[in-house]
């Protein structure tokens, strides 16, 4: 029986990278047990992201207001749940996540049957490794997640993720809003889901601008730390 796979691409002003990403997805080869659908979640972009995406054979969901990455992803998970997809994969619209690396997440899921699979830059020293300051922040979240959950996730800020049906159902009920990746690990672990990490090779952002820049990095670390704490103590 075929596995229905939804690739969710959250986008905010990604007109510079979305064409290349969607072309690569069209050329991607995955095991024939998977039937792939691509959904572009246009988070109220003010460029041509939506116009470009609609030229491809993909689902385009245009949000009327900017919800941020968490809201955009939860929209995608709601679409996955309501349309009975078995698996959903987040792939950022800025081109950092090469479609060819998707098979590594699928293989890890097949081998482990984990509820959540996270693609990690840091299990092997290959590809784009981010800036020194960001690597320090990611290391900090690794140890904070270890404290809250007891598990080692070395790339807890990675947005290259696979959710099975059980994880999709939980994400529909609750998903962190602004910077969801580290906090969601606490939420899923407390909910009893199994989480695995698998090595992937990532690229540098292919266009657009990151929402986490300069002094916002300190704000990001403080805000996410507080959010992780409240997820930890929440019943």
mmCIF file of the C-alpha atoms, coordinates in Angstrom:
data_MODEL
# 
_entry.id   MODEL 
# 
loop_
_atom_site.group_PDB 
_atom_site.id 
_atom_site.type_symbol 
_atom_site.label_atom_id 
_atom_site.label_alt_id 
_atom_site.label_comp_id 
_atom_site.label_asym_id 
_atom_site.label_entity_id 
_atom_site.label_seq_id 
_atom_site.pdbx_PDB_ins_code 
_atom_site.Cartn_x 
_atom_site.Cartn_y 
_atom_site.Cartn_z 
_atom_site.occupancy 
_atom_site.B_iso_or_equiv 
_atom_site.pdbx_formal_charge 
_atom_site.auth_seq_id 
_atom_site.auth_comp_id 
_atom_site.auth_asym_id 
_atom_site.auth_atom_id 
_atom_site.pdbx_PDB_model_num 
ATOM 1   C CA . UNK A 1 1   ? 0.000  0.000  0.000   1.00 0.00 ? 1   UNK A CA 1 
ATOM 2   C CA . UNK A 1 2   ? 1.370  3.412  -0.975  1.00 0.00 ? 2   UNK A CA 1 
ATOM 3   C CA . UNK A 1 3   ? 2.384  5.946  1.681   1.00 0.00 ? 3   UNK A CA 1 
ATOM 4   C CA . UNK A 1 4   ? 0.897  9.398  1.158   1.00 0.00 ? 4   UNK A CA 1 
ATOM 5   C CA . UNK A 1 5   ? 3.635  11.990 1.755   1.00 0.00 ? 5   UNK A CA 1 
ATOM 6   C CA . UNK A 1 6   ? 3.034  15.736 1.997   1.00 0.00 ? 6   UNK A CA 1 
ATOM 7   C CA . UNK A 1 7   ? 6.028  18.060 1.624   1.00 0.00 ? 7   UNK A CA 1 
ATOM 8   C CA . UNK A 1 8   ? 5.210  21.330 3.397   1.00 0.00 ? 8   UNK A CA 1 
ATOM 9   C CA . UNK A 1 9   ? 7.170  24.395 2.270   1.00 0.00 ? 9   UNK A CA 1 
ATOM 10  C CA . UNK A 1 10  ? 6.570  27.494 4.426   1.00 0.00 ? 10  UNK A CA 1 
ATOM 11  C CA . UNK A 1 11  ? 7.444  30.644 2.470   1.00 0.00 ? 11  UNK A CA 1 
ATOM 12  C CA . UNK A 1 12  ? 7.751  34.311 3.279   1.00 0.00 ? 12  UNK A CA 1 
ATOM 13  C CA . UNK A 1 13  ? 9.258  36.345 0.426   1.00 0.00 ? 13  UNK A CA 1 
ATOM 14  C CA . UNK A 1 14  ? 11.130 33.425 -1.147  1.00 0.00 ? 14  UNK A CA 1 
ATOM 15  C CA . UNK A 1 15  ? 10.778 34.362 -4.827  1.00 0.00 ? 15  UNK A CA 1 
ATOM 16  C CA . UNK A 1 16  ? 14.568 34.122 -5.273  1.00 0.00 ? 16  UNK A CA 1 
ATOM 17  C CA . UNK A 1 17  ? 14.760 30.462 -4.239  1.00 0.00 ? 17  UNK A CA 1 
ATOM 18  C CA . UNK A 1 18  ? 11.356 28.846 -4.759  1.00 0.00 ? 18  UNK A CA 1 
ATOM 19  C CA . UNK A 1 19  ? 11.771 28.161 -8.499  1.00 0.00 ? 19  UNK A CA 1 
ATOM 20  C CA . UNK A 1 20  ? 14.956 26.166 -8.025  1.00 0.00 ? 20  UNK A CA 1 
ATOM 21  C CA . UNK A 1 21  ? 13.497 24.283 -5.056  1.00 0.00 ? 21  UNK A CA 1 
ATOM 22  C CA . UNK A 1 22  ? 10.305 23.274 -6.861  1.00 0.00 ? 22  UNK A CA 1 
ATOM 23  C CA . UNK A 1 23  ? 12.246 22.263 -9.975  1.00 0.00 ? 23  UNK A CA 1 
ATOM 24  C CA . UNK A 1 24  ? 14.492 20.040 -7.847  1.00 0.00 ? 24  UNK A CA 1 
ATOM 25  C CA . UNK A 1 25  ? 11.443 18.493 -6.196  1.00 0.00 ? 25  UNK A CA 1 
ATOM 26  C CA . UNK A 1 26  ? 9.989  17.683 -9.619  1.00 0.00 ? 26  UNK A CA 1 
ATOM 27  C CA . UNK A 1 27  ? 13.198 15.827 -10.530 1.00 0.00 ? 27  UNK A CA 1 
ATOM 28  C CA . UNK A 1 28  ? 13.555 14.027 -7.198  1.00 0.00 ? 28  UNK A CA 1 
ATOM 29  C CA . UNK A 1 29  ? 13.399 10.232 -7.121  1.00 0.00 ? 29  UNK A CA 1 
ATOM 30  C CA . UNK A 1 30  ? 11.954 8.526  -4.040  1.00 0.00 ? 30  UNK A CA 1 
ATOM 31  C CA . UNK A 1 31  ? 10.943 4.902  -3.406  1.00 0.00 ? 31  UNK A CA 1 
ATOM 32  C CA . UNK A 1 32  ? 7.838  4.003  -5.392  1.00 0.00 ? 32  UNK A CA 1 
ATOM 33  C CA . UNK A 1 33  ? 6.021  3.208  -2.154  1.00 0.00 ? 33  UNK A CA 1 
ATOM 34  C CA . UNK A 1 34  ? 5.581  6.966  -1.625  1.00 0.00 ? 34  UNK A CA 1 
ATOM 35  C CA . UNK A 1 35  ? 3.092  9.219  -3.383  1.00 0.00 ? 35  UNK A CA 1 
ATOM 36  C CA . UNK A 1 36  ? 4.251  12.832 -2.996  1.00 0.00 ? 36  UNK A CA 1 
ATOM 37  C CA . UNK A 1 37  ? 2.202  16.015 -2.827  1.00 0.00 ? 37  UNK A CA 1 
ATOM 38  C CA . UNK A 1 38  ? 3.865  19.407 -2.354  1.00 0.00 ? 38  UNK A CA 1 
ATOM 39  C CA . UNK A 1 39  ? 2.117  22.196 -0.442  1.00 0.00 ? 39  UNK A CA 1 
ATOM 40  C CA . UNK A 1 40  ? 3.526  25.736 -0.483  1.00 0.00 ? 40  UNK A CA 1 
ATOM 41  C CA . UNK A 1 41  ? 2.275  27.762 2.493   1.00 0.00 ? 41  UNK A CA 1 
ATOM 42  C CA . UNK A 1 42  ? 2.595  31.380 1.410   1.00 0.00 ? 42  UNK A CA 1 
ATOM 43  C CA . UNK A 1 43  ? 2.787  33.321 4.675   1.00 0.00 ? 43  UNK A CA 1 
ATOM 44  C CA . UNK A 1 44  ? 1.383  36.587 3.309   1.00 0.00 ? 44  UNK A CA 1 
ATOM 45  C CA . UNK A 1 45  ? 4.492  37.334 1.227   1.00 0.00 ? 45  UNK A CA 1 
ATOM 46  C CA . UNK A 1 46  ? 4.738  40.755 -0.397  1.00 0.00 ? 46  UNK A CA 1 
ATOM 47  C CA . UNK A 1 47  ? 6.762  39.499 -3.361  1.00 0.00 ? 47  UNK A CA 1 
ATOM 48  C CA . UNK A 1 48  ? 5.943  37.033 -6.175  1.00 0.00 ? 48  UNK A CA 1 
ATOM 49  C CA . UNK A 1 49  ? 6.279  33.825 -4.139  1.00 0.00 ? 49  UNK A CA 1 
ATOM 50  C CA . UNK A 1 50  ? 2.632  32.842 -4.625  1.00 0.00 ? 50  UNK A CA 1 
ATOM 51  C CA . UNK A 1 51  ? 2.537  33.735 -8.332  1.00 0.00 ? 51  UNK A CA 1 
ATOM 52  C CA . UNK A 1 52  ? 5.641  31.644 -9.003  1.00 0.00 ? 52  UNK A CA 1 
ATOM 53  C CA . UNK A 1 53  ? 4.468  28.663 -6.940  1.00 0.00 ? 53  UNK A CA 1 
ATOM 54  C CA . UNK A 1 54  ? 1.118  28.570 -8.730  1.00 0.00 ? 54  UNK A CA 1 
ATOM 55  C CA . UNK A 1 55  ? 2.936  27.886 -12.009 1.00 0.00 ? 55  UNK A CA 1 
ATOM 56  C CA . UNK A 1 56  ? 3.911  24.462 -10.653 1.00 0.00 ? 56  UNK A CA 1 
ATOM 57  C CA . UNK A 1 57  ? 1.779  21.409 -9.950  1.00 0.00 ? 57  UNK A CA 1 
ATOM 58  C CA . UNK A 1 58  ? 1.652  22.037 -6.223  1.00 0.00 ? 58  UNK A CA 1 
ATOM 59  C CA . UNK A 1 59  ? -0.930 22.994 -3.635  1.00 0.00 ? 59  UNK A CA 1 
ATOM 60  C CA . UNK A 1 60  ? -0.640 26.697 -2.771  1.00 0.00 ? 60  UNK A CA 1 
ATOM 61  C CA . UNK A 1 61  ? -2.229 27.950 0.444   1.00 0.00 ? 61  UNK A CA 1 
ATOM 62  C CA . UNK A 1 62  ? -2.172 31.744 0.744   1.00 0.00 ? 62  UNK A CA 1 
ATOM 63  C CA . UNK A 1 63  ? -2.467 32.970 4.319   1.00 0.00 ? 63  UNK A CA 1 
ATOM 64  C CA . UNK A 1 64  ? -4.388 36.274 4.646   1.00 0.00 ? 64  UNK A CA 1 
ATOM 65  C CA . UNK A 1 65  ? -2.032 37.543 7.368   1.00 0.00 ? 65  UNK A CA 1 
ATOM 66  C CA . UNK A 1 66  ? 1.555  36.759 8.299   1.00 0.00 ? 66  UNK A CA 1 
ATOM 67  C CA . UNK A 1 67  ? 1.489  34.026 10.959  1.00 0.00 ? 67  UNK A CA 1 
ATOM 68  C CA . UNK A 1 68  ? 5.217  33.322 11.182  1.00 0.00 ? 68  UNK A CA 1 
ATOM 69  C CA . UNK A 1 69  ? 6.888  29.956 10.711  1.00 0.00 ? 69  UNK A CA 1 
ATOM 70  C CA . UNK A 1 70  ? 4.915  28.215 13.463  1.00 0.00 ? 70  UNK A CA 1 
ATOM 71  C CA . UNK A 1 71  ? 1.532  29.283 12.133  1.00 0.00 ? 71  UNK A CA 1 
ATOM 72  C CA . UNK A 1 72  ? 2.503  28.497 8.554   1.00 0.00 ? 72  UNK A CA 1 
ATOM 73  C CA . UNK A 1 73  ? 3.677  25.017 9.522   1.00 0.00 ? 73  UNK A CA 1 
ATOM 74  C CA . UNK A 1 74  ? 0.576  24.309 11.603  1.00 0.00 ? 74  UNK A CA 1 
ATOM 75  C CA . UNK A 1 75  ? -1.506 25.275 8.572   1.00 0.00 ? 75  UNK A CA 1 
ATOM 76  C CA . UNK A 1 76  ? 0.409  22.668 6.583   1.00 0.00 ? 76  UNK A CA 1 
ATOM 77  C CA . UNK A 1 77  ? -0.066 20.022 9.266   1.00 0.00 ? 77  UNK A CA 1 
ATOM 78  C CA . UNK A 1 78  ? -3.803 20.752 9.389   1.00 0.00 ? 78  UNK A CA 1 
ATOM 79  C CA . UNK A 1 79  ? -3.922 20.255 5.629   1.00 0.00 ? 79  UNK A CA 1 
ATOM 80  C CA . UNK A 1 80  ? -2.010 16.979 6.017   1.00 0.00 ? 80  UNK A CA 1 
ATOM 81  C CA . UNK A 1 81  ? -4.347 15.749 8.756   1.00 0.00 ? 81  UNK A CA 1 
ATOM 82  C CA . UNK A 1 82  ? -7.583 16.710 7.010   1.00 0.00 ? 82  UNK A CA 1 
ATOM 83  C CA . UNK A 1 83  ? -6.450 15.097 3.743   1.00 0.00 ? 83  UNK A CA 1 
ATOM 84  C CA . UNK A 1 84  ? -5.277 11.847 5.372   1.00 0.00 ? 84  UNK A CA 1 
ATOM 85  C CA . UNK A 1 85  ? -1.568 12.040 4.629   1.00 0.00 ? 85  UNK A CA 1 
ATOM 86  C CA . UNK A 1 86  ? 0.511  9.379  6.364   1.00 0.00 ? 86  UNK A CA 1 
ATOM 87  C CA . UNK A 1 87  ? 3.702  11.435 6.603   1.00 0.00 ? 87  UNK A CA 1 
ATOM 88  C CA . UNK A 1 88  ? 4.558  15.138 6.369   1.00 0.00 ? 88  UNK A CA 1 
ATOM 89  C CA . UNK A 1 89  ? 7.989  16.657 5.774   1.00 0.00 ? 89  UNK A CA 1 
ATOM 90  C CA . UNK A 1 90  ? 8.929  20.275 6.380   1.00 0.00 ? 90  UNK A CA 1 
ATOM 91  C CA . UNK A 1 91  ? 11.323 21.684 3.799   1.00 0.00 ? 91  UNK A CA 1 
ATOM 92  C CA . UNK A 1 92  ? 12.227 25.373 4.073   1.00 0.00 ? 92  UNK A CA 1 
ATOM 93  C CA . UNK A 1 93  ? 11.510 27.600 1.099   1.00 0.00 ? 93  UNK A CA 1 
ATOM 94  C CA . UNK A 1 94  ? 14.920 29.283 1.177   1.00 0.00 ? 94  UNK A CA 1 
ATOM 95  C CA . UNK A 1 95  ? 16.706 26.342 -0.458  1.00 0.00 ? 95  UNK A CA 1 
ATOM 96  C CA . UNK A 1 96  ? 18.712 25.218 2.594   1.00 0.00 ? 96  UNK A CA 1 
ATOM 97  C CA . UNK A 1 97  ? 17.224 21.728 2.464   1.00 0.00 ? 97  UNK A CA 1 
ATOM 98  C CA . UNK A 1 98  ? 18.217 19.931 -0.768  1.00 0.00 ? 98  UNK A CA 1 
ATOM 99  C CA . UNK A 1 99  ? 15.381 17.681 -1.981  1.00 0.00 ? 99  UNK A CA 1 
ATOM 100 C CA . UNK A 1 100 ? 17.937 14.927 -2.681  1.00 0.00 ? 100 UNK A CA 1 
ATOM 101 C CA . UNK A 1 101 ? 18.473 14.667 1.096   1.00 0.00 ? 101 UNK A CA 1 
ATOM 102 C CA . UNK A 1 102 ? 14.807 13.816 1.674   1.00 0.00 ? 102 UNK A CA 1 
ATOM 103 C CA . UNK A 1 103 ? 15.492 10.120 1.128   1.00 0.00 ? 103 UNK A CA 1 
ATOM 104 C CA . UNK A 1 104 ? 17.690 10.097 4.243   1.00 0.00 ? 104 UNK A CA 1 
ATOM 105 C CA . UNK A 1 105 ? 14.729 11.160 6.373   1.00 0.00 ? 105 UNK A CA 1 
ATOM 106 C CA . UNK A 1 106 ? 12.483 8.590  4.695   1.00 0.00 ? 106 UNK A CA 1 
ATOM 107 C CA . UNK A 1 107 ? 15.053 5.844  5.231   1.00 0.00 ? 107 UNK A CA 1 
ATOM 108 C CA . UNK A 1 108 ? 15.479 6.743  8.899   1.00 0.00 ? 108 UNK A CA 1 
ATOM 109 C CA . UNK A 1 109 ? 11.708 6.688  9.372   1.00 0.00 ? 109 UNK A CA 1 
ATOM 110 C CA . UNK A 1 110 ? 11.472 3.315  7.627   1.00 0.00 ? 110 UNK A CA 1 
ATOM 111 C CA . UNK A 1 111 ? 14.259 1.848  9.774   1.00 0.00 ? 111 UNK A CA 1 
ATOM 112 C CA . UNK A 1 112 ? 13.179 3.261  13.138  1.00 0.00 ? 112 UNK A CA 1 
ATOM 113 C CA . UNK A 1 113 ? 9.427  3.961  12.773  1.00 0.00 ? 113 UNK A CA 1 
ATOM 114 C CA . UNK A 1 114 ? 10.101 7.128  14.771  1.00 0.00 ? 114 UNK A CA 1 
ATOM 115 C CA . UNK A 1 115 ? 7.255  9.593  15.132  1.00 0.00 ? 115 UNK A CA 1 
ATOM 116 C CA . UNK A 1 116 ? 9.586  12.514 14.381  1.00 0.00 ? 116 UNK A CA 1 
ATOM 117 C CA . UNK A 1 117 ? 12.773 12.441 12.289  1.00 0.00 ? 117 UNK A CA 1 
ATOM 118 C CA . UNK A 1 118 ? 15.061 15.495 12.314  1.00 0.00 ? 118 UNK A CA 1 
ATOM 119 C CA . UNK A 1 119 ? 17.655 16.124 9.621   1.00 0.00 ? 119 UNK A CA 1 
ATOM 120 C CA . UNK A 1 120 ? 20.902 17.179 11.321  1.00 0.00 ? 120 UNK A CA 1 
ATOM 121 C CA . UNK A 1 121 ? 23.831 19.177 9.959   1.00 0.00 ? 121 UNK A CA 1 
ATOM 122 C CA . UNK A 1 122 ? 26.086 18.212 12.825  1.00 0.00 ? 122 UNK A CA 1 
ATOM 123 C CA . UNK A 1 123 ? 26.172 14.416 12.919  1.00 0.00 ? 123 UNK A CA 1 
ATOM 124 C CA . UNK A 1 124 ? 28.654 14.519 10.039  1.00 0.00 ? 124 UNK A CA 1 
ATOM 125 C CA . UNK A 1 125 ? 30.900 17.462 9.257   1.00 0.00 ? 125 UNK A CA 1 
ATOM 126 C CA . UNK A 1 126 ? 29.666 18.096 5.715   1.00 0.00 ? 126 UNK A CA 1 
ATOM 127 C CA . UNK A 1 127 ? 27.803 20.865 3.939   1.00 0.00 ? 127 UNK A CA 1 
ATOM 128 C CA . UNK A 1 128 ? 26.915 24.293 5.306   1.00 0.00 ? 128 UNK A CA 1 
ATOM 129 C CA . UNK A 1 129 ? 27.475 24.415 9.081   1.00 0.00 ? 129 UNK A CA 1 
ATOM 130 C CA . UNK A 1 130 ? 26.083 27.921 9.831   1.00 0.00 ? 130 UNK A CA 1 
ATOM 131 C CA . UNK A 1 131 ? 27.968 30.761 11.533  1.00 0.00 ? 131 UNK A CA 1 
ATOM 132 C CA . UNK A 1 132 ? 30.015 30.348 14.699  1.00 0.00 ? 132 UNK A CA 1 
ATOM 133 C CA . UNK A 1 133 ? 27.503 32.347 16.758  1.00 0.00 ? 133 UNK A CA 1 
ATOM 134 C CA . UNK A 1 134 ? 24.590 30.257 15.537  1.00 0.00 ? 134 UNK A CA 1 
ATOM 135 C CA . UNK A 1 135 ? 26.479 27.026 16.144  1.00 0.00 ? 135 UNK A CA 1 
ATOM 136 C CA . UNK A 1 136 ? 27.010 28.176 19.721  1.00 0.00 ? 136 UNK A CA 1 
ATOM 137 C CA . UNK A 1 137 ? 23.279 28.846 20.068  1.00 0.00 ? 137 UNK A CA 1 
ATOM 138 C CA . UNK A 1 138 ? 22.407 25.457 18.572  1.00 0.00 ? 138 UNK A CA 1 
ATOM 139 C CA . UNK A 1 139 ? 24.801 23.755 21.000  1.00 0.00 ? 139 UNK A CA 1 
ATOM 140 C CA . UNK A 1 140 ? 23.108 25.609 23.853  1.00 0.00 ? 140 UNK A CA 1 
ATOM 141 C CA . UNK A 1 141 ? 19.673 24.329 22.745  1.00 0.00 ? 141 UNK A CA 1 
ATOM 142 C CA . UNK A 1 142 ? 21.076 20.813 22.439  1.00 0.00 ? 142 UNK A CA 1 
ATOM 143 C CA . UNK A 1 143 ? 21.984 20.801 26.114  1.00 0.00 ? 143 UNK A CA 1 
ATOM 144 C CA . UNK A 1 144 ? 18.786 22.581 27.159  1.00 0.00 ? 144 UNK A CA 1 
ATOM 145 C CA . UNK A 1 145 ? 16.730 19.966 25.321  1.00 0.00 ? 145 UNK A CA 1 
ATOM 146 C CA . UNK A 1 146 ? 18.811 17.237 26.952  1.00 0.00 ? 146 UNK A CA 1 
ATOM 147 C CA . UNK A 1 147 ? 17.967 18.739 30.345  1.00 0.00 ? 147 UNK A CA 1 
ATOM 148 C CA . UNK A 1 148 ? 14.230 18.921 29.615  1.00 0.00 ? 148 UNK A CA 1 
ATOM 149 C CA . UNK A 1 149 ? 13.775 15.666 27.680  1.00 0.00 ? 149 UNK A CA 1 
ATOM 150 C CA . UNK A 1 150 ? 16.728 13.410 28.444  1.00 0.00 ? 150 UNK A CA 1 
ATOM 151 C CA . UNK A 1 151 ? 17.489 12.912 24.739  1.00 0.00 ? 151 UNK A CA 1 
ATOM 152 C CA . UNK A 1 152 ? 20.322 14.209 22.581  1.00 0.00 ? 152 UNK A CA 1 
ATOM 153 C CA . UNK A 1 153 ? 19.203 16.256 19.559  1.00 0.00 ? 153 UNK A CA 1 
ATOM 154 C CA . UNK A 1 154 ? 22.283 17.951 18.158  1.00 0.00 ? 154 UNK A CA 1 
ATOM 155 C CA . UNK A 1 155 ? 20.484 20.131 15.575  1.00 0.00 ? 155 UNK A CA 1 
ATOM 156 C CA . UNK A 1 156 ? 17.344 21.115 17.474  1.00 0.00 ? 156 UNK A CA 1 
ATOM 157 C CA . UNK A 1 157 ? 16.837 24.258 15.352  1.00 0.00 ? 157 UNK A CA 1 
ATOM 158 C CA . UNK A 1 158 ? 16.715 22.241 12.123  1.00 0.00 ? 158 UNK A CA 1 
ATOM 159 C CA . UNK A 1 159 ? 13.540 22.809 10.127  1.00 0.00 ? 159 UNK A CA 1 
ATOM 160 C CA . UNK A 1 160 ? 14.145 19.734 7.963   1.00 0.00 ? 160 UNK A CA 1 
ATOM 161 C CA . UNK A 1 161 ? 11.746 17.338 9.704   1.00 0.00 ? 161 UNK A CA 1 
ATOM 162 C CA . UNK A 1 162 ? 9.481  14.374 9.113   1.00 0.00 ? 162 UNK A CA 1 
ATOM 163 C CA . UNK A 1 163 ? 6.301  13.809 11.126  1.00 0.00 ? 163 UNK A CA 1 
ATOM 164 C CA . UNK A 1 164 ? 4.270  10.612 11.082  1.00 0.00 ? 164 UNK A CA 1 
ATOM 165 C CA . UNK A 1 165 ? 0.493  10.548 11.492  1.00 0.00 ? 165 UNK A CA 1 
ATOM 166 C CA . UNK A 1 166 ? 0.656  10.653 15.297  1.00 0.00 ? 166 UNK A CA 1 
ATOM 167 C CA . UNK A 1 167 ? 2.994  13.663 15.299  1.00 0.00 ? 167 UNK A CA 1 
ATOM 168 C CA . UNK A 1 168 ? 0.826  15.416 12.701  1.00 0.00 ? 168 UNK A CA 1 
ATOM 169 C CA . UNK A 1 169 ? -2.214 14.964 14.946  1.00 0.00 ? 169 UNK A CA 1 
ATOM 170 C CA . UNK A 1 170 ? -0.403 16.549 17.901  1.00 0.00 ? 170 UNK A CA 1 
ATOM 171 C CA . UNK A 1 171 ? 0.898  19.427 15.745  1.00 0.00 ? 171 UNK A CA 1 
ATOM 172 C CA . UNK A 1 172 ? -2.672 20.175 14.683  1.00 0.00 ? 172 UNK A CA 1 
ATOM 173 C CA . UNK A 1 173 ? -3.661 20.491 18.345  1.00 0.00 ? 173 UNK A CA 1 
ATOM 174 C CA . UNK A 1 174 ? -0.651 22.606 19.345  1.00 0.00 ? 174 UNK A CA 1 
ATOM 175 C CA . UNK A 1 175 ? 2.436  23.918 17.604  1.00 0.00 ? 175 UNK A CA 1 
ATOM 176 C CA . UNK A 1 176 ? 4.746  26.685 18.905  1.00 0.00 ? 176 UNK A CA 1 
ATOM 177 C CA . UNK A 1 177 ? 4.238  29.940 17.084  1.00 0.00 ? 177 UNK A CA 1 
ATOM 178 C CA . UNK A 1 178 ? 7.323  32.088 16.540  1.00 0.00 ? 178 UNK A CA 1 
ATOM 179 C CA . UNK A 1 179 ? 10.460 29.892 16.667  1.00 0.00 ? 179 UNK A CA 1 
ATOM 180 C CA . UNK A 1 180 ? 8.942  26.420 16.974  1.00 0.00 ? 180 UNK A CA 1 
ATOM 181 C CA . UNK A 1 181 ? 11.737 23.919 16.368  1.00 0.00 ? 181 UNK A CA 1 
ATOM 182 C CA . UNK A 1 182 ? 13.498 23.636 19.786  1.00 0.00 ? 182 UNK A CA 1 
ATOM 183 C CA . UNK A 1 183 ? 10.291 24.000 21.810  1.00 0.00 ? 183 UNK A CA 1 
ATOM 184 C CA . UNK A 1 184 ? 8.420  21.426 19.733  1.00 0.00 ? 184 UNK A CA 1 
ATOM 185 C CA . UNK A 1 185 ? 11.000 18.782 20.725  1.00 0.00 ? 185 UNK A CA 1 
ATOM 186 C CA . UNK A 1 186 ? 10.063 19.305 24.378  1.00 0.00 ? 186 UNK A CA 1 
ATOM 187 C CA . UNK A 1 187 ? 6.364  19.137 23.512  1.00 0.00 ? 187 UNK A CA 1 
ATOM 188 C CA . UNK A 1 188 ? 6.678  15.951 21.466  1.00 0.00 ? 188 UNK A CA 1 
ATOM 189 C CA . UNK A 1 189 ? 8.958  14.243 23.976  1.00 0.00 ? 189 UNK A CA 1 
ATOM 190 C CA . UNK A 1 190 ? 6.552  15.006 26.837  1.00 0.00 ? 190 UNK A CA 1 
ATOM 191 C CA . UNK A 1 191 ? 3.737  13.606 24.689  1.00 0.00 ? 191 UNK A CA 1 
ATOM 192 C CA . UNK A 1 192 ? 5.576  10.290 24.466  1.00 0.00 ? 192 UNK A CA 1 
ATOM 193 C CA . UNK A 1 193 ? 6.652  10.479 20.832  1.00 0.00 ? 193 UNK A CA 1 
ATOM 194 C CA . UNK A 1 194 ? 9.904  8.876  19.668  1.00 0.00 ? 194 UNK A CA 1 
ATOM 195 C CA . UNK A 1 195 ? 12.336 11.349 18.077  1.00 0.00 ? 195 UNK A CA 1 
ATOM 196 C CA . UNK A 1 196 ? 15.310 10.375 15.946  1.00 0.00 ? 196 UNK A CA 1 
ATOM 197 C CA . UNK A 1 197 ? 18.008 12.436 14.256  1.00 0.00 ? 197 UNK A CA 1 
ATOM 198 C CA . UNK A 1 198 ? 19.663 11.528 10.961  1.00 0.00 ? 198 UNK A CA 1 
ATOM 199 C CA . UNK A 1 199 ? 22.615 13.185 9.179   1.00 0.00 ? 199 UNK A CA 1 
ATOM 200 C CA . UNK A 1 200 ? 21.844 15.378 6.169   1.00 0.00 ? 200 UNK A CA 1 
ATOM 201 C CA . UNK A 1 201 ? 23.823 17.859 4.102   1.00 0.00 ? 201 UNK A CA 1 
ATOM 202 C CA . UNK A 1 202 ? 22.376 21.360 3.974   1.00 0.00 ? 202 UNK A CA 1 
ATOM 203 C CA . UNK A 1 203 ? 23.127 24.401 1.863   1.00 0.00 ? 203 UNK A CA 1 
ATOM 204 C CA . UNK A 1 204 ? 23.478 28.051 2.723   1.00 0.00 ? 204 UNK A CA 1 
ATOM 205 C CA . UNK A 1 205 ? 20.293 30.086 2.269   1.00 0.00 ? 205 UNK A CA 1 
ATOM 206 C CA . UNK A 1 206 ? 19.758 30.511 -1.503  1.00 0.00 ? 206 UNK A CA 1 
ATOM 207 C CA . UNK A 1 207 ? 17.837 33.779 -1.306  1.00 0.00 ? 207 UNK A CA 1 
ATOM 208 C CA . UNK A 1 208 ? 15.882 36.132 0.946   1.00 0.00 ? 208 UNK A CA 1 
ATOM 209 C CA . UNK A 1 209 ? 16.816 37.063 4.505   1.00 0.00 ? 209 UNK A CA 1 
ATOM 210 C CA . UNK A 1 210 ? 16.703 35.137 7.753   1.00 0.00 ? 210 UNK A CA 1 
ATOM 211 C CA . UNK A 1 211 ? 14.319 36.374 10.439  1.00 0.00 ? 211 UNK A CA 1 
ATOM 212 C CA . UNK A 1 212 ? 17.054 35.789 13.041  1.00 0.00 ? 212 UNK A CA 1 
ATOM 213 C CA . UNK A 1 213 ? 19.715 38.436 12.541  1.00 0.00 ? 213 UNK A CA 1 
ATOM 214 C CA . UNK A 1 214 ? 22.177 40.428 14.635  1.00 0.00 ? 214 UNK A CA 1 
ATOM 215 C CA . UNK A 1 215 ? 20.789 41.365 18.083  1.00 0.00 ? 215 UNK A CA 1 
ATOM 216 C CA . UNK A 1 216 ? 17.633 39.332 17.389  1.00 0.00 ? 216 UNK A CA 1 
ATOM 217 C CA . UNK A 1 217 ? 19.752 36.231 17.989  1.00 0.00 ? 217 UNK A CA 1 
ATOM 218 C CA . UNK A 1 218 ? 19.939 37.068 21.696  1.00 0.00 ? 218 UNK A CA 1 
ATOM 219 C CA . UNK A 1 219 ? 16.188 37.744 21.751  1.00 0.00 ? 219 UNK A CA 1 
ATOM 220 C CA . UNK A 1 220 ? 15.655 34.399 19.993  1.00 0.00 ? 220 UNK A CA 1 
ATOM 221 C CA . UNK A 1 221 ? 17.709 32.477 22.568  1.00 0.00 ? 221 UNK A CA 1 
ATOM 222 C CA . UNK A 1 222 ? 15.936 34.105 25.535  1.00 0.00 ? 222 UNK A CA 1 
ATOM 223 C CA . UNK A 1 223 ? 12.430 33.757 24.095  1.00 0.00 ? 223 UNK A CA 1 
ATOM 224 C CA . UNK A 1 224 ? 12.846 30.144 23.014  1.00 0.00 ? 224 UNK A CA 1 
ATOM 225 C CA . UNK A 1 225 ? 14.420 29.186 26.347  1.00 0.00 ? 225 UNK A CA 1 
ATOM 226 C CA . UNK A 1 226 ? 11.406 30.588 28.197  1.00 0.00 ? 226 UNK A CA 1 
ATOM 227 C CA . UNK A 1 227 ? 9.012  28.851 25.786  1.00 0.00 ? 227 UNK A CA 1 
ATOM 228 C CA . UNK A 1 228 ? 10.825 25.533 26.259  1.00 0.00 ? 228 UNK A CA 1 
ATOM 229 C CA . UNK A 1 229 ? 10.552 25.896 30.041  1.00 0.00 ? 229 UNK A CA 1 
ATOM 230 C CA . UNK A 1 230 ? 6.798  26.487 29.897  1.00 0.00 ? 230 UNK A CA 1 
ATOM 231 C CA . UNK A 1 231 ? 6.360  23.532 27.517  1.00 0.00 ? 231 UNK A CA 1 
ATOM 232 C CA . UNK A 1 232 ? 8.269  21.445 30.043  1.00 0.00 ? 232 UNK A CA 1 
ATOM 233 C CA . UNK A 1 233 ? 6.038  22.411 33.001  1.00 0.00 ? 233 UNK A CA 1 
ATOM 234 C CA . UNK A 1 234 ? 2.772  22.452 31.009  1.00 0.00 ? 234 UNK A CA 1 
ATOM 235 C CA . UNK A 1 235 ? 0.471  19.513 31.757  1.00 0.00 ? 235 UNK A CA 1 
# 
